[in-house]
């Protein structure tokens, strides 16, 4: 019988250095978060000189806190593709828990040998992922984020296996991840509202008619969207109340999607001061942040409330919102 190769796939995690003393952290299903710097101390990447620049090889050798999976493979086949795909699902869900630029397209795959790691695949130079201004100062990974991710792992693994049974959720996550890769802010807004619509709209009720009825029931009309981003680095984020911005979030989506003109008043910089931009936000930018926060809150409400089956089909979703449970 042909001997199976022991392999490892490694994806670096950003803003995670404070976790070092708490690692390794086992997520289950063969995945863990750990410090790989001891494994990389003698990593030989010279064979990759023709394909990976000196700068990129230096970055790879500097990876430290990473998401890791060890697996057995006869050759590069189904197991390898499954592990790589599952890594994307895990990182996408982690981003719903905490805004982070971790990118599962950036990874190293290697054979594990008695001499150390022998790299098979390196993809280190990948496109940028975008965080909104309100997310910039709360992107650091903490142990409670990993604990929540661990509690989500049975769902994530099952979702990857049976995504067609939860197609609205799959479509929503797809749009959410597309938004992270989009450099045009207005298009990011459209994609995030589409991600929300994938969850709560139907072919008969969509846009504000769907979001305006269902999101306040799911999240609470007085939910402060900025509360999830408020921390010691930005304690003074003003309240941003769901009910007060929901209609305009949908209106902005329609104006951008249809190529319409955005009102001048919405482009006037008269909202809160920003971290990254060094100036005040305008109202359209605040609405983009509102859509961003609404999307993460909605996904957390669905998973933490174990509502995935209710959102798996439109009939079940409508039945849920018409039930007494959705009114509480």
Secondary structure, DSSP 8 states (H G I E B T S, - for coil): ----EEEEEEEE-SS-GGGGGG--EEEETTEEEEE-HHHHTT---GGGTTTS-HHHHHHHHT--EEEEEEEEESSSSHHHHHHHHHHHHHHHHHHHHS-----TTSEEEEEEETTEEEEEEEE---------GGGGGG----HHHHHHHHHHHHHHHHHHHTGGGGHHHHHHHHHHHHHHH---HHHHHHHHHHHHHHHH--SSS-THHHHHHHHHHHH-TT-BGGGGG-BTTBTT----BHHHHHHHHHHHHHHHHTT----GGGGS--S-B-SSSSSB--HHHHHHHHHHHHHHHHHHHHHHTT-GGGGSSHHHHHHHHTSSGGG-
